[in-house]
Each structure stands twice: as structure tokens, then as C-alpha cells.
Amino acid sequence: MDTHTPPSLAIARLDRLDDPQVRADLESLLTDAVASGASVGFHHPLDPARNTAFWDGVAAALATGHHHLLIARDESGRVIGSVQLALCAKQNGPHRAEVQKLLVLTDQRGRGVARALMEALEDVARGLGRSLLQLDTRAGDYGEPFYSRTGWTRAGLLPAHTLEADGSYHDAVIFYRRL
């Protein structure tokens, strides 16, 4: 942990999702994110079967070695945040990776959890020889100013990137960071 990590927060890198409590916490975390309007690929209300299938997919991806999951736990051990790193497996991309699904429980936002997760993720990426990270977030969402504040560079805008449950489209902002 560094100076930005709250003292009661523990960040861990998981190689598999075999702990039932961690799995339940992650499913609750995703449900909370979707219910709060986060643009993470799902519509509200999140179908429990989709939630389970998503985490099954993450578990399978972890087994490949090209996908990494970091979690943040509070002092009680409850998972209050997570983020994923997907390594580029293309021959021309061994230096890059994509940040996916930065999630923090709504009642824990503004306490440094997201910043701590991202700093830990960047350390993991560096350790894996990655020098370029990229991500996308919904334009105008709370993620956009967060990434700008934490040193990410805005690369551009993808128009009509996401389709919402109400039929409306939202643009996405692409960010990158050189490590």
C-alpha cells in the first residue's frame, strides 16, 4: 500500500475465484454498481444469472494468465471494490493492457478505494512488463473526472458507444496511461 491507500483497506490480487464469500461479495458489488447507474456493461436491474455468468467468465479468464483481478477489502474482510486487468495477447501488443470494471460499493466511494485499486493495478501491470494501459468510461460519468484527476490522458470519444435500457445511446471516453 502507498500513501493514498486508506489504513483500513487491504488490496489483494486473486488468481482464482474459489472462495464462496469473496464470490458472493463480488456479485453484490456488481449488483450495487449496476443499481447505482454505473456503465459496466449491464442494465438495471441486473439479472442474478447474468451476474453469476459474468463472474464465471472472470474465473475462467483468470485461469488463462492473461487476466488479473484485484480486490479491496475493508477491516472486516468484506470486498468493497475490485478492478481487472486484461493483458493484450496479440503479437503486436505485449506492452499493453486494458483496465476493466473498476467497481467500488456506493457507500465506500470518495474514500480512496478506487485510487488505491488503480495504483495497485498499475504496479501489477508494470510487474508484468506492461507500459501502456487503456480504458473506456461513459462520457459525463463520475469516472471521467476521476481518471483525469489521477493522471490518465483523454485520447478521444466514441460516439453512441453504449445502448442503455431505455433505448438511449451514450458516448464513451477513451483514456490511456503510460507507465
trRosetta pair geometry for C-beta under 8 A, 3 or more apart (Angstrom, degrees):
i j d omega theta_ij theta_ji phi_ij phi_ji
1 5 3.7 -107 -162 65 105 155
1 9 7.3 137 -119 86 136 90
1 10 7.9 -87 -59 -119 126 44
1 11 6.6 141 -85 17 86 109
1 116 6.9 -10 -137 -148 91 114
2 5 5.7 109 50 -4 53 102
2 116 7.8 -177 44 -125 83 76
2 119 5.9 -99 29 149 129 151
4 112 5.8 -170 166 -158 77 116
4 115 5.0 -97 157 129 133 124
4 116 5.9 -167 111 -78 92 71
4 119 6.1 134 61 -23 129 154
5 9 5.5 -134 -179 75 88 118
5 11 6.9 -94 -128 -16 134 118
5 112 6.7 161 -128 142 25 123
5 116 4.1 93 -107 -120 79 121
5 119 7.4 -119 -57 62 95 137
6 9 4.4 84 66 -6 90 117
6 111 5.9 -7 -49 155 150 94
6 112 4.9 142 -37 70 96 128
6 113 7.3 -31 12 -67 122 63
6 116 6.9 -86 12 -44 73 146
8 74 6.2 13 137 -162 104 68
8 75 4.4 -49 -167 -52 106 105
9 72 5.6 -17 -166 -167 107 105
9 73 7.2 144 -158 72 55 46
9 74 6.7 -36 -102 -106 62 47
9 80 7.9 -94 -123 55 96 126
9 112 7.3 -141 -7 97 157 102
9 113 6.4 -167 -124 -105 144 75
9 116 5.8 83 120 93 148 173
10 72 7.2 147 76 -157 44 53
10 73 4.7 -20 62 59 97 98
11 70 6.0 5 -175 -180 98 111
11 71 7.3 167 -150 85 53 42
11 72 5.5 -24 -96 -98 72 71
11 73 7.9 -179 -80 17 25 73
11 116 5.9 -154 -58 147 128 105
11 117 6.5 175 -120 -98 120 56
11 120 4.5 -146 155 -70 154 163
12 70 6.9 165 85 -153 37 64
12 71 5.5 -14 60 58 87 89
12 73 6.8 19 4 -5 112 113
13 68 6.3 -25 -156 -174 108 106
13 69 7.1 133 -159 81 58 51
13 70 5.3 -34 -97 -98 65 78
13 120 7.6 -160 -60 158 94 117
13 124 6.2 140 -100 -96 138 134
14 17 6.6 65 147 -76 139 63
14 22 7.2 149 -101 165 150 153
14 62 7.0 -41 115 -132 86 149
14 69 4.7 -32 58 84 101 107
14 70 7.4 169 10 -99 78 25
14 71 6.2 38 -20 -5 117 111
15 62 6.1 140 177 171 38 116
16 59 6.6 48 -160 -149 65 85
16 62 5.7 167 -95 114 43 138
16 63 7.1 53 -103 -73 91 79
17 22 6.7 -141 -147 103 73 114
17 23 5.5 99 171 -87 103 96
17 26 7.3 -59 -138 21 125 158
17 55 6.3 -160 164 171 167 99
17 58 6.5 71 -29 99 145 101
17 59 4.2 -96 38 -94 117 101
17 62 6.8 139 -15 16 89 152
17 69 7.5 18 -64 54 100 164
19 22 4.0 62 84 13 113 112
19 23 6.5 174 87 -14 57 85
20 23 5.5 -56 -145 38 32 115
20 24 6.2 33 156 -20 67 105
21 24 5.7 -51 -146 36 32 110
21 25 6.3 34 153 -19 64 106
21 77 8.0 17 131 132 139 113
22 25 5.6 -55 -148 38 31 113
22 26 6.3 32 153 -20 65 105
22 71 7.0 -99 -153 -61 109 175
22 79 6.0 91 -142 -41 66 135
23 26 5.8 -54 -148 35 30 111
23 27 6.5 29 154 -17 63 104
23 55 6.3 121 -151 154 86 148
24 27 5.8 -54 -149 36 32 110
24 28 6.4 32 151 -17 64 106
25 28 5.6 -55 -150 38 32 112
25 29 6.2 39 150 -25 65 105
25 78 5.9 175 -123 -165 132 67
25 79 3.5 119 133 36 135 110
26 29 5.3 -48 -146 32 33 117
26 30 6.6 32 156 -16 64 101
26 55 5.7 119 111 -112 127 132
26 71 7.4 -83 -82 -105 100 125
26 79 6.0 -21 -62 104 63 159
26 82 6.2 29 -122 -27 94 157
27 30 5.9 -52 -149 36 32 108
27 31 6.4 35 151 -19 63 106
27 48 7.7 43 -177 -146 125 77
27 51 5.0 86 -148 153 92 122
27 52 6.8 9 -111 -78 129 60
27 55 6.1 -71 -74 -23 84 149
28 31 5.6 -54 -147 37 33 114
28 32 6.2 35 154 -21 66 107
29 32 5.8 -55 -149 36 28 113
29 33 6.4 29 153 -20 63 106
29 79 6.1 -71 -45 117 134 107
29 80 7.5 153 -103 -156 114 19
29 81 7.2 157 -143 -102 135 23
29 82 6.2 94 126 8 161 111
29 103 5.2 101 155 131 110 133
29 105 6.1 -87 -121 -69 78 81
30 33 5.6 -52 -146 34 33 112
30 34 6.3 29 158 -15 66 106
30 40 7.2 -142 -145 109 82 148
30 42 7.4 64 171 23 104 152
30 46 6.7 175 130 -175 93 169
30 51 5.5 159 91 -138 131 99
30 54 6.7 158 -151 84 167 146
30 55 7.5 -140 -10 -54 148 104
30 101 7.9 -21 -104 -161 97 125
30 103 6.5 -52 -86 -127 55 163
31 34 6.1 -59 -149 39 28 107
31 35 6.1 26 155 -18 65 112
31 46 5.3 -142 -116 56 65 135
31 51 6.2 -1 -63 -108 88 148
32 35 5.8 -58 -144 39 27 111
32 36 6.3 20 158 -16 64 111
32 103 7.9 114 75 -179 97 111
32 105 5.4 0 119 -130 161 69
32 106 5.8 -142 170 -6 109 95
33 36 6.0 -64 -149 39 27 106
33 38 4.1 -46 175 37 87 144
33 40 5.5 27 131 1 130 149
33 103 4.7 -72 -66 -136 145 106
33 104 8.0 101 -89 46 102 37
33 106 7.9 171 -89 -48 44 86
34 37 7.9 76 178 -47 30 12
34 38 6.4 -77 -80 53 31 90
34 40 6.5 -100 -77 51 76 112
34 42 4.8 -45 -108 90 131 115
34 43 7.4 63 -166 117 116 13
34 44 5.2 162 150 -80 90 81
34 45 7.6 98 121 -155 120 35
34 46 4.3 94 74 -48 161 120
35 44 5.7 117 -103 -123 42 122
35 45 7.2 20 -93 -122 85 69
35 46 7.3 -85 -47 0 77 104
36 106 4.8 167 -84 -78 146 127
37 44 7.3 -46 -84 -23 49 140
38 103 7.2 107 138 -115 171 81
38 141 7.6 90 -135 -166 54 137
39 137 6.9 122 69 -165 118 58
39 138 3.7 104 11 -33 159 127
39 141 5.9 -113 9 -72 117 158
39 143 7.9 -102 46 11 100 135
39 162 5.8 -152 -158 -8 120 176
39 170 6.8 -112 -106 83 146 147
39 172 7.9 -161 132 -102 148 94
40 101 5.7 73 -152 -118 113 79
40 103 6.8 33 -103 -81 155 104
41 101 7.9 -52 11 -84 120 98
42 46 5.1 36 148 -110 139 99
42 50 6.4 142 -126 130 121 136
42 51 7.9 47 -123 -79 164 71
42 54 7.7 -57 -61 -62 131 149
43 46 7.5 160 81 -85 43 57
43 164 7.2 121 -110 -169 100 51
43 165 3.9 116 -152 -70 127 109
44 165 6.7 -102 49 -14 64 152
46 50 6.2 -125 -174 74 78 116
46 51 5.4 77 148 -61 119 108
47 50 4.2 82 70 4 97 107
47 51 6.9 -165 91 -11 50 84
48 51 5.3 -52 -148 34 37 117
48 52 6.3 36 156 -18 68 103
49 52 5.8 -51 -147 38 32 110
49 53 6.2 33 153 -19 64 108
50 53 5.6 -56 -144 40 31 112
50 54 6.3 39 153 -27 64 102
51 54 5.8 -51 -153 28 28 113
51 55 6.8 15 156 -7 62 105
52 55 6.2 -62 -152 42 31 102
52 56 6.2 37 150 -23 66 106
53 56 5.4 -50 -146 34 33 117
53 57 6.5 38 153 -21 63 103
54 57 5.7 -58 -159 33 31 113
54 58 6.7 30 147 -18 65 102
55 58 5.2 -43 -145 33 42 115
55 59 6.4 49 152 -22 66 99
56 59 5.6 -51 -152 33 32 114
56 60 6.5 31 150 -17 64 104
57 60 5.7 -53 -148 37 33 111
57 61 6.2 34 153 -20 66 106
58 61 5.5 -56 -147 38 32 113
58 62 6.4 40 152 -27 65 101
58 67 7.1 -153 -155 145 61 140
58 69 6.3 72 174 -74 119 135
58 84 6.9 -112 -133 -100 113 143
59 62 5.8 -48 -151 27 30 115
59 63 7.0 34 150 -22 59 102
60 63 5.7 -53 -160 27 36 116
60 64 7.4 40 145 -26 62 98
61 64 5.7 -47 -162 19 42 115
61 66 7.1 -85 -175 75 81 82
61 67 3.6 18 145 23 104 164
61 86 7.4 -46 178 -111 137 95
62 67 5.4 -91 -78 88 42 102
62 68 7.4 92 -120 -104 79 29
62 69 6.1 -44 -89 -1 119 113
64 67 6.1 64 55 9 105 97
66 86 6.8 31 140 -163 86 63
66 87 4.5 -120 -161 56 71 104
66 89 5.3 -18 -130 -67 149 111
67 84 6.6 -10 -172 -173 91 110
67 85 7.2 159 -158 84 45 55
67 86 5.4 -8 -109 -109 81 68
67 87 7.1 -128 -66 14 38 82
68 84 6.7 155 82 -158 52 60
68 85 4.3 -6 57 56 104 101
68 87 7.6 68 -8 -30 100 97
68 121 7.8 151 101 -134 119 81
68 124 5.8 -173 136 155 159 146
68 128 7.8 -144 -32 -42 147 152
69 82 6.4 -11 -171 -168 92 114
69 83 7.8 162 -151 84 51 39
69 84 5.3 -21 -99 -103 67 83
70 82 6.5 161 87 -153 53 61
70 83 5.3 -8 58 58 101 83
70 84 7.6 -176 21 -84 71 35
70 85 7.6 46 -9 -9 103 102
70 117 5.8 154 105 -152 122 85
70 120 5.4 157 -161 108 155 123
70 121 5.7 -133 13 -75 146 82
70 124 6.9 -152 -59 -20 125 149
71 79 5.0 -52 -171 -132 125 108
71 81 6.9 148 -163 87 53 55
71 82 4.8 -21 -104 -98 68 89
72 79 7.1 105 71 -157 49 61
72 80 5.5 -63 100 66 97 83
72 81 3.8 11 39 57 120 102
72 82 7.0 -146 13 -66 75 43
72 104 7.5 0 49 -112 137 87
72 113 5.1 152 111 -158 166 97
72 116 6.3 97 -107 91 130 118
72 117 5.5 -84 -42 -70 119 103
73 76 7.9 -129 171 71 93 52
73 77 5.4 -14 -177 -152 131 33
73 78 6.3 146 -152 69 78 32
73 79 5.7 -46 -93 -91 75 47
73 80 6.7 121 -129 9 25 87
74 77 7.3 -48 69 16 63 18
74 78 5.3 -4 37 56 103 90
74 80 5.1 67 -35 -22 99 135
74 108 7.4 -128 -68 -110 119 135
79 82 6.6 13 179 -51 117 104
80 104 6.6 23 144 -154 78 70
80 105 4.8 -76 -158 10 74 118
80 108 4.6 93 176 -44 123 172
80 113 6.0 -97 112 -130 109 151
81 102 7.8 -1 -173 -175 102 67
81 103 6.1 178 -148 96 59 61
81 104 4.1 -5 -103 -104 109 72
81 105 6.8 -105 -63 -1 69 73
81 108 6.7 -126 -47 101 103 140
81 113 4.4 157 -27 160 154 121
81 114 6.7 -142 -150 -75 146 54
81 117 5.4 -118 132 -52 125 141
82 101 6.9 -8 104 123 97 102
82 102 7.8 -165 96 -140 48 35
82 103 5.2 6 52 54 80 102
82 117 7.2 150 -164 -137 12 142
83 99 6.6 -22 -179 -164 112 95
83 100 7.5 140 -173 74 64 47
83 101 6.6 170 -134 92 44 65
83 102 4.5 7 -104 -103 103 70
83 103 7.3 -179 -72 21 56 64
83 117 4.5 129 -4 158 125 122
83 118 6.6 134 -69 -76 175 57
83 121 5.2 -66 104 -63 133 140
84 99 7.3 134 80 -165 55 47
84 100 4.2 -33 75 71 107 96
84 101 5.2 35 15 50 110 103
85 97 5.3 21 -178 156 93 137
85 98 7.4 153 -157 77 49 44
85 99 6.3 -25 -102 -103 66 56
85 100 7.4 178 -81 22 18 84
85 121 5.5 163 -58 -159 118 101
85 124 6.1 -176 12 98 160 127
85 125 6.0 -149 -148 -73 147 94
85 130 8.0 -165 -179 24 127 166
85 133 7.9 -64 -132 -125 101 113
86 97 6.1 163 80 -168 44 83
86 98 4.6 -15 60 59 102 96
86 100 5.6 46 -13 -11 111 128
87 97 4.8 -42 -105 -106 49 105
87 128 6.6 -104 -96 146 128 145
87 130 6.9 -130 -120 -73 88 129
88 93 3.3 -72 129 131 140 128
88 94 7.0 -131 84 -80 96 23
88 95 7.9 -14 52 55 126 42
88 96 4.8 30 2 81 137 86
88 97 6.0 -136 -11 -88 79 44
88 98 7.2 98 -60 -17 83 88
89 93 7.5 19 48 76 19 111
90 93 4.1 58 63 20 100 114
91 94 7.6 -20 -167 -34 28 97
93 96 4.9 -65 -167 45 92 105
94 129 7.1 -12 150 113 94 121
95 129 7.1 -87 -113 139 56 83
95 130 6.2 123 179 -139 40 50
95 131 4.9 -29 -175 35 102 96
95 132 5.7 54 127 18 93 100
96 130 6.2 93 -124 -152 12 97
96 131 7.5 -55 -76 60 57 60
96 132 4.3 -33 -103 79 90 101
96 133 7.1 165 -157 -85 70 28
96 134 6.8 16 -174 -2 116 104
97 125 5.5 -143 42 -126 140 110
97 128 7.5 57 -47 87 145 133
97 130 4.6 -20 -6 -138 113 155
97 132 7.7 152 23 88 59 58
97 133 5.7 -23 71 -111 82 74
97 134 7.8 179 92 27 39 71
98 133 7.3 133 -112 -163 21 68
98 134 5.5 -37 -109 72 71 84
98 135 6.4 127 -168 -87 70 59
99 102 6.7 11 159 -43 112 105
99 118 7.6 19 -139 -124 147 88
99 121 6.5 77 -117 147 105 151
99 133 5.7 48 -31 177 103 115
99 134 7.2 -161 16 88 82 32
99 135 4.0 -36 62 -75 103 121
100 135 7.3 -168 -69 -123 39 96
102 114 5.9 68 168 -141 121 98
102 117 6.5 146 -141 102 94 136
102 118 6.9 6 -117 -70 136 95
102 135 7.9 20 -13 -154 116 154
102 143 7.2 129 67 -121 123 118
104 108 5.4 -123 171 88 96 103
104 109 5.3 122 107 -85 123 75
104 113 4.7 132 -128 94 126 128
104 114 5.1 -82 -35 -59 140 90
104 117 7.6 -154 -72 0 102 143
105 108 4.4 67 67 14 94 111
105 109 7.4 -141 90 -33 48 76
106 109 5.9 -31 -153 -7 37 117
108 111 5.6 -79 -179 31 65 129
108 113 5.3 37 141 -17 113 152
109 113 7.3 -89 -103 40 37 116
109 114 7.4 25 -131 -21 73 117
109 142 8.0 18 -168 141 143 155
112 115 5.1 -59 -156 47 62 115
112 116 5.6 65 146 -27 85 104
113 116 5.9 -59 -148 37 27 109
113 117 6.3 27 155 -18 64 107
114 117 5.7 -55 -147 37 30 111
114 118 6.3 26 157 -17 66 108
114 146 6.3 -24 120 -170 148 143
115 118 5.9 -58 -147 39 28 108
115 119 6.3 28 156 -18 65 107
115 150 6.2 -166 -118 -106 87 133
116 119 5.9 -54 -145 36 30 110
116 120 6.4 28 156 -16 63 108
117 120 5.8 -59 -150 39 29 109
117 121 6.2 31 153 -22 66 108
118 121 5.4 -51 -143 36 33 115
118 122 6.4 36 155 -21 64 102
118 150 6.3 51 98 152 155 155
119 122 5.7 -51 -149 33 31 112
119 123 6.7 35 150 -19 62 103
120 123 5.6 -52 -153 33 35 114
120 124 6.6 37 149 -19 66 102
121 124 5.6 -51 -151 34 35 113
121 125 6.3 37 151 -20 66 104
122 125 5.5 -50 -146 36 34 114
122 126 6.4 37 154 -20 65 102
122 133 7.0 -91 -107 -21 79 153
122 177 7.4 -62 -109 113 118 140
122 179 6.0 173 -165 -110 96 120
123 126 5.8 -51 -149 35 31 112
123 127 6.4 32 152 -18 63 108
124 127 5.6 -60 -151 39 31 113
124 128 6.4 19 154 -10 66 111
125 128 5.8 -65 -149 44 30 105
125 130 4.0 -73 -178 67 88 124
125 133 5.9 -26 -145 -71 169 116
125 179 6.1 -179 105 -46 116 163
126 129 7.8 55 179 -62 31 15
126 130 6.8 -88 -72 59 26 72
126 131 7.8 67 -112 -89 64 55
126 179 5.3 -145 -81 159 91 140
130 133 6.7 73 141 -67 123 80
130 179 6.6 66 108 30 73 143
131 178 6.4 5 159 -159 80 73
131 179 5.1 -136 -144 57 45 90
132 176 6.4 -11 -171 -171 90 113
132 177 7.5 158 -154 81 47 46
132 178 5.9 -21 -100 -106 71 63
132 179 7.1 -136 -60 11 26 86
133 176 6.6 157 85 -158 52 60
133 177 4.8 -8 58 56 102 93
133 179 6.7 70 -12 -36 102 108
134 155 7.6 -22 -133 1 103 150
134 174 6.7 -9 -169 -173 105 94
134 175 6.9 160 -154 88 56 52
134 176 4.7 -23 -98 -101 77 83
134 177 7.9 -177 -76 19 37 65
135 147 7.2 -150 74 -112 125 145
135 152 7.6 -48 43 -146 111 149
135 174 7.6 164 87 -152 39 53
135 175 5.3 -12 62 61 85 97
135 176 7.9 162 19 -86 62 41
136 158 6.9 -11 -140 17 138 130
136 161 7.1 -135 165 174 141 159
136 172 4.5 27 175 165 118 126
136 173 6.7 160 -154 78 68 42
136 174 5.2 -31 -97 -97 87 62
136 175 7.3 163 -94 17 34 74
137 141 5.8 -126 159 62 101 123
137 143 3.7 -131 -159 102 149 135
137 144 5.7 -166 98 -65 125 66
137 147 6.6 176 7 -12 145 139
137 172 6.6 152 75 -157 23 82
137 173 5.6 -21 64 57 78 92
137 175 7.0 11 9 -1 104 117
138 141 4.0 77 75 -23 97 131
138 143 7.0 97 41 40 70 119
138 144 7.6 -90 86 -41 52 105
138 161 7.8 -159 -109 71 64 119
138 162 6.4 -51 -99 21 101 142
138 170 5.1 6 -149 135 106 137
138 171 7.5 111 -161 82 58 49
138 172 6.0 -57 -101 -105 38 68
138 173 7.6 30 120 12 12 84
139 144 6.5 60 -141 -76 38 143
139 157 6.3 32 -80 -134 135 105
139 170 6.5 -168 41 171 86 89
139 171 4.1 5 7 86 138 98
139 172 6.2 -150 -27 -109 84 12
139 173 5.0 116 -88 -36 74 94
140 144 6.4 39 -24 6 9 149
140 170 7.8 -114 42 -159 111 111
141 144 5.7 121 61 -11 64 96
142 145 6.9 -57 -163 40 45 97
142 146 6.3 48 146 -23 71 114
143 146 5.3 -65 -149 40 37 117
143 147 6.1 31 162 -18 75 105
144 147 6.4 -58 -149 34 25 103
144 148 6.6 22 155 -14 61 110
144 173 5.5 77 -113 34 105 151
145 148 5.4 -57 -146 41 38 114
145 149 6.0 40 156 -22 70 107
146 149 5.9 -59 -149 37 26 110
146 150 6.3 4 161 -4 64 115
147 150 6.1 -68 -140 47 29 100
147 152 3.9 -41 173 47 92 141
147 154 7.9 115 107 -74 115 77
147 175 4.8 -73 156 -96 146 172
148 152 6.5 -76 -77 63 29 86
148 154 6.7 -4 -91 -43 97 106
148 175 8.0 -126 -63 -111 59 131
151 177 6.5 71 115 -126 90 117
152 175 4.1 29 156 176 127 128
152 176 6.9 151 -165 70 86 21
152 177 4.9 -70 -113 -64 72 105
153 175 6.5 143 72 -158 40 73
153 176 5.6 -29 64 65 95 74
153 177 6.7 149 13 -86 82 53
154 173 6.0 -46 -139 -178 101 114
154 174 7.4 105 -165 78 56 55
154 175 5.8 -43 -98 -99 46 76
155 174 4.4 -57 64 103 107 102
155 175 6.4 163 2 -112 91 19
155 176 5.2 57 -47 -2 127 105
156 173 7.6 178 96 -152 32 57
156 174 5.1 5 58 44 74 114
157 171 5.3 2 -175 174 104 128
157 172 7.2 152 -159 79 56 44
157 173 5.9 -30 -102 -101 69 61
157 174 7.3 -151 -76 9 20 84
158 161 4.2 73 105 -75 112 119
158 171 6.3 161 80 -163 52 72
158 172 4.5 -5 54 57 107 95
158 173 7.9 -154 18 -71 77 16
158 174 6.4 83 -23 -37 101 104
159 169 7.9 47 160 136 68 128
159 171 5.2 -36 -118 -107 42 99
160 163 8.0 29 179 -71 82 72
160 169 3.8 -2 -136 164 80 145
160 170 7.5 106 -126 55 34 20
160 171 6.7 -11 -30 -83 30 62
161 169 7.5 129 36 -178 38 94
161 170 6.6 -50 54 93 82 65
161 171 5.9 75 4 -155 101 32
161 172 3.6 -42 46 -5 165 110
162 169 6.8 151 78 -156 47 60
162 170 4.9 -14 59 56 99 95
162 172 6.5 99 -18 -56 97 106
163 167 7.3 -22 -171 -143 93 30
163 168 7.8 158 -154 84 52 34
163 169 5.9 -31 -98 -99 59 73
164 167 6.9 -37 76 34 78 19
164 168 4.8 -4 42 62 121 80
164 169 7.2 -161 4 -85 86 21
164 170 6.4 71 -40 -15 109 108
